């Protein structure tokens, strides 16, 4: 599914943006190849391979869930939820809860740690949204749509 999104992006993006994404994709593939090489070459048991890959997944999962921390700091500083979309916060919370429940059923700490922290992060975001929602000033001026439809259709 994500390949389709990247393909559509490549069709419609200008050249400098295509280049940035292509470099990022190449770096990701190189990193994945390096992890695969190290795992297969130097770790020979299922337990050690699982430990290495699991720890990497925990690190990157925590980084993914920690990325909204800068937005949460901005919400507290400005007392406004203007830059923190509710649906994203709700999705982060729901995703973290569902995967945490799965990890508890399977007794998998490599899934539980990042997703438990993600559920906690999402809960904090939803709490901030509840606290600062009413203090957010709404922009009454409606932006005109980017594409104007003809009136007579």
Buried (B, 14 or more C-beta within 10 A) or exposed (E): EEEEEEEEEEEEBEEEEBEEBEEEEEEEEEEEEEEEEEBEEEBEEEEEBBEBBBEBBBEEBBEBBEEBEEBBEBBEEBEBBEEBEEEEBBEBBEBBBEBBEEBEEEEBEBBBBBBBBBBBBBBBBBEBBEEBEEEBEEEEEEEEEEEEEEEEE
